[in-house]
């Protein structure tokens, strides 16, 4: 079933349809909240609340084709709000790859796992604003236009943050012995490469 049709059914109050929608988004939602907050239990609370708000407000969405942008706006705002509310201090914690739901193939090859861990650490070294655009662009495969809509900023601001994030991540990785940096691919297969290139939109 196409997502737009599924969303329209959900808007009519069909719980089973919403459960299908939840299953489609819960994995990425958890990854996103975790990479922003860096706290697993807090991320679970955020995702749960995001889906509750989504269910309660879905009838207000007039353009189902923009559901993803609309949902991630809810998720990101909740992530920021929860972190500020608890005055949580971000402390990097070494977490197994499996904790945030990534494919076992990263653990099958030591080199790949080390490269991913380095990327994860470099993401964690970023400020909240820079980390958010990196998570949405690379791990959720959003365009800069979609990210701008989610964060309610200009597309130019998103591109600027991505540029600064790449520079800072590059420096972090250079400090760890990598000569250069660029995430290869987007989504589940994002990992550290050995060249620096710009992604064309």
GROMACS elastic network, one bead per residue, 0.5 to 0.9 nm:
[ bonds ]
;  ai    aj funct       b0    kb
    1     4     6  0.84821   500
    1     5     6  0.68411   500
    1     6     6  0.65444   500
    2     5     6  0.54750   500
    2     6     6  0.62741   500
    2     7     6  0.87795   500
    3     7     6  0.60822   500
    3     8     6  0.85991   500
    3    21     6  0.80312   500
    3    64     6  0.83714   500
    3    65     6  0.80077   500
    3    67     6  0.89627   500
    4     7     6  0.51601   500
    4     8     6  0.63054   500
    4     9     6  0.87539   500
    4    63     6  0.89179   500
    4    64     6  0.55581   500
    4    65     6  0.57996   500
    4    66     6  0.89373   500
    4    67     6  0.82711   500
    5     8     6  0.50932   500
    5     9     6  0.63170   500
    5    10     6  0.86520   500
    5    64     6  0.82893   500
    6     9     6  0.51715   500
    6    10     6  0.62416   500
    6    11     6  0.87221   500
    6    17     6  0.64149   500
    6    18     6  0.79220   500
    6    20     6  0.83019   500
    6    21     6  0.73658   500
    7    11     6  0.61618   500
    7    12     6  0.88109   500
    7    17     6  0.78202   500
    7    18     6  0.76730   500
    7    21     6  0.75978   500
    7    58     6  0.83282   500
    7    64     6  0.62743   500
    7    65     6  0.87126   500
    7    67     6  0.79337   500
    8    11     6  0.50492   500
    8    12     6  0.67116   500
    8    59     6  0.88116   500
    8    64     6  0.69481   500
    9    12     6  0.52998   500
    9    13     6  0.71116   500
    9    14     6  0.60848   500
    9    17     6  0.65695   500
    9    18     6  0.81889   500
   10    13     6  0.52923   500
   10    15     6  0.67995   500
   10    16     6  0.81881   500
   10    17     6  0.55404   500
   10    18     6  0.53102   500
   10    21     6  0.83349   500
   10    55     6  0.81967   500
   10    58     6  0.77356   500
   10    59     6  0.83900   500
   11    14     6  0.71946   500
   11    18     6  0.86501   500
   11    55     6  0.83384   500
   11    57     6  0.89877   500
   11    58     6  0.59121   500
   11    59     6  0.50586   500
   11    60     6  0.85805   500
   11    61     6  0.85088   500
   12    59     6  0.76553   500
   13    17     6  0.85214   500
   13    18     6  0.81824   500
   13    55     6  0.86266   500
   13    59     6  0.85793   500
   14    17     6  0.54825   500
   14    18     6  0.65182   500
   14    19     6  0.89823   500
   15    18     6  0.50364   500
   15    19     6  0.62896   500
   15    20     6  0.88402   500
   16    19     6  0.50849   500
   16    20     6  0.65772   500
   16    21     6  0.88713   500
   17    20     6  0.51621   500
   17    21     6  0.64393   500
   17    22     6  0.86986   500
   18    22     6  0.60445   500
   18    23     6  0.86056   500
   18    55     6  0.76032   500
   19    23     6  0.62163   500
   19    24     6  0.86459   500
   20    23     6  0.51777   500
   20    24     6  0.63559   500
   20    25     6  0.89178   500
   21    24     6  0.51198   500
   21    25     6  0.64694   500
   21    26     6  0.85041   500
   22    25     6  0.53050   500
   22    26     6  0.56004   500
   22    27     6  0.89639   500
   22    51     6  0.73726   500
   23    26     6  0.54602   500
   23    27     6  0.74396   500
   24    27     6  0.73178   500
   24    28     6  0.83341   500
   25    28     6  0.56592   500
   25    29     6  0.59305   500
   25    30     6  0.86065   500
   25    68     6  0.88883   500
   26    30     6  0.60314   500
   26    31     6  0.85931   500
   26    47     6  0.74407   500
   26    51     6  0.86426   500
   27    30     6  0.53279   500
   27    31     6  0.63877   500
   27    32     6  0.87175   500
   27   100     6  0.85703   500
   27   101     6  0.71884   500
   28    31     6  0.50439   500
   28    32     6  0.60612   500
   28    33     6  0.86174   500
   28   101     6  0.88413   500
   28   139     6  0.79754   500
   28   140     6  0.68872   500
   29    32     6  0.51089   500
   29    33     6  0.61722   500
   29    34     6  0.84632   500
   29    43     6  0.88816   500
   29    47     6  0.63735   500
   29    50     6  0.89589   500
   29    72     6  0.79667   500
   29    75     6  0.74862   500
   29   140     6  0.89421   500
   30    33     6  0.52489   500
   30    34     6  0.59474   500
   30    35     6  0.84712   500
   30    40     6  0.85926   500
   30    43     6  0.63819   500
   30    44     6  0.67232   500
   30    46     6  0.84813   500
   30    47     6  0.62509   500
   30   100     6  0.72458   500
   30   101     6  0.83916   500
   31    34     6  0.51692   500
   31    35     6  0.60529   500
   31    36     6  0.85716   500
   31    43     6  0.84334   500
   31   100     6  0.56795   500
   31   101     6  0.71960   500
   31   102     6  0.87296   500
   31   135     6  0.85706   500
   31   139     6  0.80801   500
   31   140     6  0.89735   500
   32    35     6  0.53185   500
   32    36     6  0.62705   500
   32    37     6  0.86418   500
   32    43     6  0.84987   500
   32    75     6  0.84861   500
   32    76     6  0.83471   500
   32   132     6  0.82055   500
   32   135     6  0.62994   500
   32   136     6  0.73376   500
   32   139     6  0.76560   500
   32   140     6  0.78057   500
   33    36     6  0.52116   500
   33    37     6  0.59781   500
   33    38     6  0.77261   500
   33    39     6  0.84862   500
   33    40     6  0.84774   500
   33    42     6  0.83735   500
   33    43     6  0.51052   500
   33    44     6  0.79782   500
   33    46     6  0.70539   500
   33    47     6  0.71126   500
   33    75     6  0.73903   500
   33    76     6  0.74337   500
   33    78     6  0.89835   500
   33    79     6  0.62496   500
   34    37     6  0.52433   500
   34    39     6  0.59090   500
   34    40     6  0.59016   500
   34    41     6  0.87954   500
   34    42     6  0.79951   500
   34    43     6  0.52303   500
   34    44     6  0.82155   500
   34    79     6  0.89989   500
   34   100     6  0.71847   500
   35    38     6  0.52749   500
   35    39     6  0.81859   500
   35    43     6  0.87972   500
   35   100     6  0.85137   500
   35   120     6  0.84840   500
   35   123     6  0.79511   500
   35   124     6  0.74800   500
   35   131     6  0.77759   500
   35   132     6  0.80865   500
   35   135     6  0.69457   500
   36    39     6  0.84975   500
   36    43     6  0.86382   500
   36    76     6  0.84843   500
   36    79     6  0.71866   500
   36    80     6  0.83541   500
   36   124     6  0.82248   500
   36   128     6  0.67546   500
   36   131     6  0.65378   500
   36   132     6  0.61673   500
   36   135     6  0.76586   500
   37    40     6  0.80375   500
   37    42     6  0.74497   500
   37    43     6  0.67721   500
   37    79     6  0.67704   500
   37    80     6  0.80642   500
   37    82     6  0.87731   500
   37    83     6  0.67568   500
   37    88     6  0.86989   500
   37    90     6  0.74450   500
   37   128     6  0.84486   500
   38    42     6  0.84410   500
   38    43     6  0.78087   500
   38    90     6  0.70021   500
   38    91     6  0.78968   500
   38    92     6  0.73049   500
   38    93     6  0.79375   500
   38   124     6  0.78216   500
   39    42     6  0.55035   500
   39    43     6  0.60869   500
   39    44     6  0.88190   500
   39    90     6  0.84288   500
   39    93     6  0.87227   500
   40    43     6  0.50626   500
   40    44     6  0.63361   500
   40    45     6  0.88536   500
   40    99     6  0.79844   500
   40   100     6  0.81567   500
   41    44     6  0.51428   500
   41    45     6  0.64628   500
   41    46     6  0.87336   500
   42    45     6  0.51530   500
   42    46     6  0.62271   500
   42    47     6  0.87309   500
   42    79     6  0.86843   500
   42    82     6  0.78728   500
   42    83     6  0.84136   500
   43    47     6  0.61394   500
   43    48     6  0.85249   500
   43    79     6  0.76341   500
   44    47     6  0.52347   500
   44    48     6  0.61499   500
   44    49     6  0.86160   500
   45    48     6  0.51681   500
   45    49     6  0.61621   500
   45    50     6  0.85118   500
   46    49     6  0.51751   500
   46    50     6  0.59975   500
   46    51     6  0.86772   500
   46    75     6  0.71595   500
   46    78     6  0.62755   500
   46    79     6  0.62545   500
   46    82     6  0.74784   500
   47    51     6  0.62611   500
   47    52     6  0.86326   500
   47    75     6  0.68918   500
   47    78     6  0.85784   500
   47    79     6  0.86834   500
   48    51     6  0.53537   500
   48    52     6  0.63386   500
   48    53     6  0.87899   500
   49    53     6  0.61682   500
   49    54     6  0.83941   500
   49    75     6  0.84861   500
   49    78     6  0.80083   500
   50    53     6  0.52024   500
   50    54     6  0.59708   500
   50    55     6  0.86055   500
   50    71     6  0.77571   500
   50    72     6  0.87456   500
   50    74     6  0.61671   500
   50    75     6  0.54656   500
   50    78     6  0.71107   500
   51    55     6  0.60347   500
   51    56     6  0.85212   500
   51    71     6  0.84085   500
   51    74     6  0.89071   500
   51    75     6  0.84982   500
   52    55     6  0.52005   500
   52    56     6  0.62327   500
   52    57     6  0.85713   500
   53    56     6  0.50888   500
   53    57     6  0.59054   500
   53    58     6  0.80607   500
   53    74     6  0.77885   500
   54    57     6  0.52873   500
   54    58     6  0.54845   500
   54    70     6  0.88854   500
   54    71     6  0.67123   500
   54    74     6  0.76797   500
   55    58     6  0.53847   500
   55    59     6  0.81381   500
   56    59     6  0.74432   500
   56    60     6  0.89324   500
   57    60     6  0.55978   500
   57    61     6  0.74145   500
   58    61     6  0.54787   500
   58    62     6  0.88512   500
   58    67     6  0.88174   500
   59    62     6  0.76680   500
   61    64     6  0.63409   500
   61    66     6  0.83340   500
   61    67     6  0.75197   500
   61    70     6  0.80550   500
   62    66     6  0.88342   500
   63    66     6  0.57984   500
   63    67     6  0.73590   500
   64    67     6  0.52283   500
   64    68     6  0.87404   500
   65    68     6  0.77921   500
   66    69     6  0.55644   500
   66    70     6  0.62293   500
   66    71     6  0.86705   500
   67    71     6  0.59078   500
   67    72     6  0.84721   500
   68    71     6  0.51572   500
   68    72     6  0.60962   500
   68    73     6  0.85049   500
   68   146     6  0.88609   500
   69    72     6  0.52979   500
   69    73     6  0.61747   500
   69    74     6  0.88566   500
   69   142     6  0.89870   500
   69   146     6  0.62802   500
   69   147     6  0.76845   500
   69   149     6  0.67455   500
   69   150     6  0.55274   500
   70    73     6  0.52342   500
   70    74     6  0.66649   500
   70    75     6  0.89344   500
   70   149     6  0.83950   500
   70   150     6  0.68429   500
   71    74     6  0.52212   500
   71    75     6  0.63221   500
   71    76     6  0.87564   500
   71   150     6  0.84582   500
   72    76     6  0.59074   500
   72    77     6  0.83349   500
   72   136     6  0.89741   500
   72   147     6  0.89843   500
   72   150     6  0.62339   500
   72   151     6  0.88625   500
   73    76     6  0.53349   500
   73    77     6  0.61261   500
   73    78     6  0.85376   500
   73   147     6  0.89995   500
   73   149     6  0.79464   500
   73   151     6  0.65251   500
   73   152     6  0.85325   500
   74    77     6  0.53748   500
   74    78     6  0.61779   500
   74    79     6  0.86355   500
   74   150     6  0.83950   500
   75    78     6  0.52423   500
   75    79     6  0.61726   500
   75    80     6  0.88230   500
   76    80     6  0.63247   500
   76    81     6  0.85775   500
   76   132     6  0.81439   500
   76   150     6  0.79066   500
   76   151     6  0.78134   500
   77    80     6  0.52560   500
   77    81     6  0.60852   500
   77    82     6  0.85829   500
   77   151     6  0.83982   500
   78    82     6  0.59458   500
   78    83     6  0.84646   500
   79    82     6  0.53903   500
   79    83     6  0.62758   500
   79    84     6  0.87092   500
   80    83     6  0.53453   500
   80    84     6  0.62495   500
   80    85     6  0.85394   500
   80   128     6  0.85125   500
   81    84     6  0.52629   500
   81    85     6  0.59437   500
   81    86     6  0.86662   500
   82    85     6  0.50224   500
   82    86     6  0.62424   500
   82    87     6  0.83508   500
   82    88     6  0.85809   500
   83    86     6  0.55362   500
   83    87     6  0.59706   500
   83    88     6  0.55342   500
   83    89     6  0.83669   500
   84    88     6  0.67303   500
   85    88     6  0.78289   500
   86    89     6  0.88524   500
   90   124     6  0.87828   500
   91   124     6  0.89720   500
   92    95     6  0.89693   500
   92   121     6  0.78021   500
   92   124     6  0.69158   500
   92   125     6  0.84490   500
   94   117     6  0.87846   500
   94   121     6  0.87548   500
   95    98     6  0.80989   500
   95    99     6  0.64526   500
   95   100     6  0.83948   500
   96    99     6  0.55491   500
   96   100     6  0.79471   500
   96   117     6  0.89686   500
   97   100     6  0.60943   500
   97   101     6  0.68923   500
   97   102     6  0.59888   500
   97   103     6  0.81789   500
   97   104     6  0.81835   500
   97   106     6  0.76847   500
   97   107     6  0.76695   500
   97   113     6  0.81536   500
   97   116     6  0.85606   500
   97   117     6  0.80167   500
   98   102     6  0.56579   500
   98   103     6  0.75071   500
   98   104     6  0.73668   500
   98   107     6  0.87890   500
   99   102     6  0.77966   500
  101   104     6  0.87717   500
  102   105     6  0.83895   500
  102   106     6  0.76081   500
  102   188     6  0.67287   500
  102   189     6  0.88430   500
  103   106     6  0.62251   500
  103   107     6  0.80643   500
  103   188     6  0.72261   500
  103   189     6  0.84866   500
  104   107     6  0.53267   500
  104   108     6  0.65247   500
  105   109     6  0.69846   500
  105   112     6  0.85012   500
  105   113     6  0.86336   500
  106   109     6  0.60372   500
  106   110     6  0.76778   500
  106   111     6  0.86635   500
  106   112     6  0.57313   500
  106   113     6  0.50301   500
  106   114     6  0.87742   500
  106   116     6  0.75582   500
  106   189     6  0.89428   500
  107   110     6  0.64687   500
  107   112     6  0.75076   500
  107   113     6  0.56468   500
  108   112     6  0.80931   500
  108   113     6  0.78636   500
  109   112     6  0.53543   500
  109   113     6  0.62407   500
  109   114     6  0.87159   500
  110   113     6  0.50686   500
  110   114     6  0.61366   500
  110   115     6  0.85641   500
  111   114     6  0.51653   500
  111   115     6  0.61815   500
  111   116     6  0.86112   500
  112   115     6  0.50431   500
  112   116     6  0.61119   500
  112   117     6  0.85381   500
  112   191     6  0.77849   500
  112   192     6  0.85878   500
  113   116     6  0.50544   500
  113   117     6  0.60540   500
  113   118     6  0.85581   500
  113   191     6  0.89716   500
  114   117     6  0.50269   500
  114   118     6  0.61975   500
  114   119     6  0.86755   500
  115   118     6  0.51417   500
  115   119     6  0.63634   500
  115   120     6  0.87091   500
  115   191     6  0.64550   500
  115   192     6  0.55636   500
  115   193     6  0.81551   500
  116   119     6  0.50038   500
  116   120     6  0.61261   500
  116   121     6  0.86250   500
  116   190     6  0.78646   500
  116   191     6  0.52051   500
  116   192     6  0.63182   500
  117   121     6  0.61682   500
  117   122     6  0.85614   500
  117   191     6  0.87512   500
  118   121     6  0.51506   500
  118   122     6  0.61796   500
  118   123     6  0.86628   500
  118   172     6  0.88593   500
  118   173     6  0.68996   500
  118   176     6  0.80771   500
  118   191     6  0.87394   500
  118   192     6  0.74748   500
  119   122     6  0.50498   500
  119   123     6  0.61940   500
  119   124     6  0.86349   500
  119   169     6  0.79338   500
  119   173     6  0.77580   500
  119   183     6  0.79230   500
  119   190     6  0.87520   500
  119   191     6  0.64634   500
  119   192     6  0.58736   500
  120   123     6  0.51564   500
  120   124     6  0.62857   500
  120   125     6  0.87769   500
  120   191     6  0.88374   500
  121   124     6  0.50214   500
  121   125     6  0.63013   500
  121   169     6  0.88448   500
  121   172     6  0.83665   500
  121   173     6  0.87008   500
  122   125     6  0.51025   500
  122   126     6  0.70129   500
  122   168     6  0.79749   500
  122   169     6  0.50705   500
  122   170     6  0.79611   500
  122   171     6  0.87187   500
  122   172     6  0.58180   500
  122   173     6  0.66265   500
  123   126     6  0.56209   500
  123   127     6  0.88430   500
  123   130     6  0.86657   500
  123   131     6  0.60583   500
  123   134     6  0.75839   500
  123   135     6  0.82715   500
  123   165     6  0.83357   500
  123   169     6  0.67144   500
  124   127     6  0.79154   500
  124   128     6  0.88553   500
  124   131     6  0.71258   500
  125   131     6  0.82285   500
  125   168     6  0.82087   500
  125   169     6  0.75496   500
  125   172     6  0.76389   500
  126   129     6  0.79641   500
  126   130     6  0.58924   500
  126   131     6  0.53568   500
  126   165     6  0.68945   500
  126   168     6  0.73029   500
  126   169     6  0.75321   500
  127   130     6  0.53812   500
  127   131     6  0.58818   500
  127   132     6  0.84821   500
  127   165     6  0.87285   500
  128   131     6  0.51319   500
  128   132     6  0.61054   500
  128   133     6  0.89569   500
  129   132     6  0.52801   500
  129   133     6  0.67507   500
  129   134     6  0.89562   500
  129   161     6  0.77066   500
  130   133     6  0.55211   500
  130   134     6  0.64316   500
  130   135     6  0.87761   500
  130   158     6  0.88846   500
  130   161     6  0.56432   500
  130   162     6  0.68343   500
  130   164     6  0.75948   500
  130   165     6  0.55893   500
  131   134     6  0.51915   500
  131   135     6  0.61605   500
  131   136     6  0.86859   500
  131   161     6  0.89713   500
  131   162     6  0.89268   500
  131   165     6  0.73328   500
  132   135     6  0.51738   500
  132   136     6  0.62114   500
  132   137     6  0.85114   500
  133   136     6  0.51507   500
  133   137     6  0.58699   500
  133   138     6  0.83255   500
  133   144     6  0.85838   500
  133   147     6  0.69891   500
  133   151     6  0.88803   500
  133   158     6  0.68203   500
  133   159     6  0.88502   500
  133   161     6  0.69957   500
  133   162     6  0.64320   500
  133   165     6  0.84095   500
  134   137     6  0.51674   500
  134   138     6  0.57683   500
  134   139     6  0.74742   500
  134   161     6  0.85064   500
  134   162     6  0.64871   500
  134   165     6  0.72008   500
  134   166     6  0.84926   500
  135   138     6  0.56129   500
  135   139     6  0.50987   500
  135   140     6  0.65714   500
  135   141     6  0.85758   500
  136   139     6  0.57808   500
  136   141     6  0.64014   500
  136   142     6  0.58109   500
  136   143     6  0.84586   500
  136   144     6  0.89737   500
  136   147     6  0.67552   500
  137   140     6  0.58176   500
  137   143     6  0.64306   500
  137   144     6  0.71511   500
  137   147     6  0.73946   500
  137   162     6  0.84546   500
  137   186     6  0.76589   500
  137   187     6  0.86267   500
  138   141     6  0.51944   500
  138   142     6  0.74142   500
  138   183     6  0.77817   500
  138   185     6  0.75596   500
  138   187     6  0.58817   500
  138   188     6  0.89302   500
  138   190     6  0.68447   500
  139   142     6  0.82653   500
  139   186     6  0.58221   500
  139   188     6  0.66919   500
  139   189     6  0.85711   500
  139   190     6  0.69863   500
  140   186     6  0.74259   500
  140   187     6  0.56108   500
  140   188     6  0.86237   500
  141   186     6  0.57652   500
  141   187     6  0.57665   500
  142   145     6  0.79714   500
  142   146     6  0.59184   500
  142   147     6  0.63516   500
  143   146     6  0.51977   500
  143   147     6  0.63031   500
  143   148     6  0.86006   500
  143   201     6  0.70654   500
  144   147     6  0.50472   500
  144   148     6  0.60751   500
  144   149     6  0.86641   500
  144   155     6  0.59555   500
  144   156     6  0.84784   500
  144   158     6  0.61807   500
  144   159     6  0.67157   500
  144   201     6  0.74431   500
  145   148     6  0.50765   500
  145   149     6  0.63680   500
  145   150     6  0.87600   500
  145   154     6  0.81912   500
  145   155     6  0.55983   500
  145   158     6  0.82165   500
  146   149     6  0.50914   500
  146   150     6  0.62324   500
  146   151     6  0.87069   500
  146   155     6  0.85492   500
  147   151     6  0.61119   500
  147   152     6  0.81924   500
  147   153     6  0.83322   500
  147   155     6  0.76943   500
  147   158     6  0.70149   500
  148   151     6  0.52830   500
  148   152     6  0.55905   500
  148   153     6  0.50201   500
  148   154     6  0.55211   500
  148   155     6  0.51382   500
  148   156     6  0.84403   500
  148   157     6  0.77875   500
  148   158     6  0.61491   500
  149   152     6  0.50498   500
  149   153     6  0.67995   500
  149   154     6  0.79610   500
  149   155     6  0.82716   500
  150   153     6  0.80503   500
  151   154     6  0.86442   500
  151   158     6  0.88101   500
  153   156     6  0.82861   500
  153   157     6  0.64419   500
  153   158     6  0.72676   500
  154   157     6  0.51778   500
  154   158     6  0.66242   500
  154   159     6  0.88947   500
  155   158     6  0.50649   500
  155   159     6  0.62996   500
  155   160     6  0.85912   500
  156   159     6  0.51267   500
  156   160     6  0.61044   500
  156   161     6  0.86105   500
  157   160     6  0.50238   500
  157   161     6  0.61454   500
  157   162     6  0.85795   500
  158   161     6  0.51281   500
  158   162     6  0.61616   500
  158   163     6  0.85888   500
  159   162     6  0.50539   500
  159   163     6  0.61377   500
  159   164     6  0.86950   500
  160   163     6  0.50693   500
  160   164     6  0.62756   500
  160   165     6  0.85001   500
  161   164     6  0.51453   500
  161   165     6  0.59074   500
  161   166     6  0.85186   500
  162   166     6  0.61073   500
  162   167     6  0.86085   500
  163   166     6  0.53025   500
  163   167     6  0.63850   500
  163   168     6  0.88131   500
  163   198     6  0.87026   500
  164   167     6  0.50878   500
  164   168     6  0.62091   500
  164   169     6  0.85340   500
  165   168     6  0.51860   500
  165   169     6  0.59987   500
  165   170     6  0.83830   500
  166   169     6  0.50769   500
  166   170     6  0.59281   500
  166   171     6  0.85900   500
  166   181     6  0.79816   500
  166   182     6  0.75477   500
  166   196     6  0.88846   500
  167   170     6  0.50670   500
  167   171     6  0.63332   500
  167   172     6  0.87610   500
  167   181     6  0.88205   500
  168   171     6  0.50870   500
  168   172     6  0.62450   500
  168   173     6  0.86575   500
  169   172     6  0.50264   500
  169   173     6  0.61551   500
  169   174     6  0.84773   500
  169   181     6  0.75794   500
  169   182     6  0.88416   500
  170   173     6  0.51809   500
  170   174     6  0.60306   500
  170   175     6  0.85880   500
  170   178     6  0.83244   500
  170   179     6  0.85315   500
  170   180     6  0.61572   500
  170   181     6  0.52149   500
  170   182     6  0.76901   500
  170   196     6  0.85002   500
  171   175     6  0.61995   500
  171   176     6  0.87383   500
  171   180     6  0.83179   500
  171   181     6  0.86283   500
  172   175     6  0.52008   500
  172   176     6  0.66417   500
  172   178     6  0.88234   500
  173   177     6  0.64498   500
  173   178     6  0.53296   500
  173   179     6  0.76924   500
  173   180     6  0.73256   500
  173   181     6  0.70636   500
  174   177     6  0.50392   500
  174   179     6  0.55081   500
  174   180     6  0.64113   500
  174   181     6  0.80371   500
  175   178     6  0.72097   500
  175   179     6  0.88662   500
  176   179     6  0.89483   500
  177   180     6  0.89387   500
  178   181     6  0.72306   500
  178   194     6  0.74758   500
  179   194     6  0.69463   500
  179   195     6  0.82788   500
  180   193     6  0.77623   500
  180   194     6  0.53163   500
  180   195     6  0.54931   500
  180   196     6  0.62155   500
  181   192     6  0.63898   500
  181   193     6  0.56575   500
  181   194     6  0.52547   500
  181   195     6  0.53518   500
  181   196     6  0.52748   500
  181   197     6  0.84693   500
  182   191     6  0.82021   500
  182   192     6  0.59480   500
  182   193     6  0.51680   500
  182   194     6  0.65399   500
  182   195     6  0.57342   500
  182   197     6  0.65049   500
  182   198     6  0.84414   500
  183   186     6  0.75920   500
  183   190     6  0.58626   500
  183   191     6  0.52115   500
  183   193     6  0.57284   500
  183   194     6  0.87594   500
  183   195     6  0.89017   500
  183   196     6  0.86341   500
  184   189     6  0.75999   500
  184   190     6  0.55798   500
  184   191     6  0.55608   500
  184   192     6  0.62008   500
  184   193     6  0.57251   500
  185   188     6  0.84828   500
  185   189     6  0.60868   500
  185   190     6  0.51468   500
  185   191     6  0.73634   500
  186   189     6  0.60526   500
  186   191     6  0.83984   500
  187   190     6  0.58068   500
  188   191     6  0.88661   500
  193   196     6  0.80797   500
